[in-house]
Amino acid sequence: MITHTFAGLGLFLTGAAFSQVLAFAIAAWREDRRRRQIDDTLGPPSPDPSDRT
């Protein structure tokens, strides 16, 4: 009985971790797609003057 409990808990935690990774991957993909869409519309951002060496 304890083995089944631990197995179920392990599967639950594995599923939760996989869901979290999947959610972060989808969020990063959407953010990248949005940034590319903005760049396509407005062009790339201008260079930062403080970056000059």
Contact map, one row per residue, 1 for C-alpha under 8 A:
11111000000000000000000000000000000000000000000000000
11111100000000000000000000000000000000000000000000000
11111110000000000000000000000000000000000000000000000
11111111000000000000000000000000000000000000000000000
11111111100000000000000000000000000000000000000000000
01111111110000000000000000000000000000000000000000000
00111111111000000000000000000000000000000000000000000
00011111111100000000000000000000000000000000000000000
00001111111110000000000000000000000000000000000000000
00000111111111000000000000000000000000000000000000000
00000011111111100000000000000000000000000000000000000
00000001111111110000000000000000000000000000000000000
00000000111111111000000000000000000000000000000000000
00000000011111111100000000000000000000000000000000000
00000000001111111110000000000000000000000000000000000
00000000000111111111000000000000000000000000000000000
00000000000011111111100000000000000000000000000000000
00000000000001111111110000000000000000000000000000000
00000000000000111111111000000000000000000000000000000
00000000000000011111111100000000000000000000000000000
00000000000000001111111110000000000000000000000000000
00000000000000000111111111000000000000000000000000000
00000000000000000011111111100000000000000000000000000
00000000000000000001111111110000000000000000000000000
00000000000000000000111111111000000000000000000000000
00000000000000000000011111111100000000000000000000000
00000000000000000000001111111110000000000000000000000
00000000000000000000000111111111000000000000000000000
00000000000000000000000011111111100000000000000000000
00000000000000000000000001111111110000000000000000000
00000000000000000000000000111111111000000000000000000
00000000000000000000000000011111111100000000000000000
00000000000000000000000000001111111110000000000000000
00000000000000000000000000000111111111000000000000000
00000000000000000000000000000011111111100000000000000
00000000000000000000000000000001111111110000000000000
00000000000000000000000000000000111111111000000000000
00000000000000000000000000000000011111111110000000000
00000000000000000000000000000000001111111111100000000
00000000000000000000000000000000000111111111000000000
00000000000000000000000000000000000011111110000000000
00000000000000000000000000000000000001111111000000000
00000000000000000000000000000000000001111111100000000
00000000000000000000000000000000000000110111110000000
00000000000000000000000000000000000000100011111000000
00000000000000000000000000000000000000000001111100000
00000000000000000000000000000000000000000000111110100
00000000000000000000000000000000000000000000011111110
00000000000000000000000000000000000000000000001111110
00000000000000000000000000000000000000000000000111110
00000000000000000000000000000000000000000000001111111
00000000000000000000000000000000000000000000000111111
00000000000000000000000000000000000000000000000000111
